[in-house]
């Protein structure tokens, strides 16, 4: 992780931890090198069912309302795109804003 963070630091980039497991060394390494760091809060498309993905997006939206921000990851898949196509207008009407994760970095 040191090599990765050193390179990110030199390039002025940030690190988004996908959090595929509960253990990570990335947060400590990012802090050591002063690299802005963020961590995924929820994968929304562990299922390929559009309704299930929409339910996960809804869950993320409710958590965003509660916490102020919430980072989610969805994959570039047709069912995921369809779920977002259906959900984004609804959520925006509720005041949810979709932003680039880079805007959360210090």
C-alpha positions in Angstrom: 0.0 0.0 0.0 2.9 2.3 0.6 3.9 2.3 -3.1 0.3 3.0 -4.1 -0.1 5.8 -1.7 3.2 7.3 -2.5 2.3 7.4 -6.2 -1.2 8.8 -5.5 0.4 11.5 -3.3 2.8 12.5 -6.1 0.0 12.6 -8.6 -2.4 14.6 -6.4 -5.0 11.8 -6.5 -7.2 10.2 -3.9 -8.0 6.6 -2.8 -11.5 5.1 -2.8 -11.5 1.9 -0.8 -14.2 -0.4 -2.2 -14.3 -2.2 1.2 -14.7 -5.7 -0.2 -13.8 -7.0 3.2 -13.7 -5.7 6.8 -9.9 -5.4 7.0 -8.0 -2.7 5.2 -4.5 -1.2 5.4 -5.4 1.5 3.0 -6.8 4.0 5.5 -3.6 4.0 7.6 -1.4 4.2 4.5 -3.4 7.0 3.1 -3.1 8.9 6.4 0.7 8.3 6.4 1.1 9.8 3.0 -1.6 12.5 3.3 -3.6 11.0 0.5 -7.3 11.9 0.7 -9.3 8.7 1.5 -12.9 7.5 1.3 -14.5 4.2 1.9 -17.5 2.6 0.1 -20.5 2.3 2.4 -22.6 -0.1 0.3 -22.6 -2.2 -2.8 -26.0 -1.7 -4.4 -25.9 -4.5 -7.0 -25.0 -7.8 -5.5 -28.1 -9.0 -7.2 -28.9 -8.6 -10.9 -32.6 -8.1 -10.1 -33.7 -4.5 -10.9 -36.1 -4.4 -7.9 -33.5 -5.6 -5.5 -31.0 -3.0 -6.8 -33.6 -0.3 -6.5 -34.3 -1.4 -2.9 -30.5 -1.1 -2.1 -30.4 2.4 -3.7 -33.4 3.4 -1.6 -31.6 2.0 1.5 -28.6 4.1 0.6 -30.7 7.2 0.1 -32.2 6.8 3.6 -28.8 6.4 5.1 -27.6 9.5 3.2 -30.5 11.5 4.7 -29.5 10.2 8.1 -25.7 10.7 7.8 -25.4 13.6 5.3 -23.4 11.6 2.8 -23.2 8.0 1.8 -20.8 6.4 -0.7 -22.2 3.6 -2.8 -20.7 1.4 -5.6 -22.7 0.0 -8.4 -21.1 -1.9 -11.4 -21.4 -1.0 -15.0 -24.2 -3.6 -15.8 -27.5 -3.2 -17.6 -29.7 -4.0 -14.6 -27.8 -1.5 -12.4 -28.1 1.2 -15.0 -31.8 0.5 -15.3 -32.3 0.7 -11.6 -30.5 4.0 -11.4 -32.5 5.3 -14.4 -35.7 4.7 -12.5 -34.5 5.8 -9.1 -32.5 9.0 -9.7 -35.5 11.3 -10.7 -37.4 10.1 -7.6 -34.5 10.6 -5.3 -33.6 14.0 -6.7 -37.2 15.1 -6.2 -36.7 14.1 -2.5 -33.7 16.3 -2.3 -31.0 13.6 -2.7 -28.0 15.0 -4.6 -25.7 12.7 -6.6 -22.2 14.0 -6.5 -18.7 12.8 -7.5 -16.8 11.1 -4.7 -13.9 13.4 -5.4 -16.0 16.3 -4.0 -16.0 14.6 -0.6 -12.2 14.8 -0.4 -10.4 17.4 1.6 
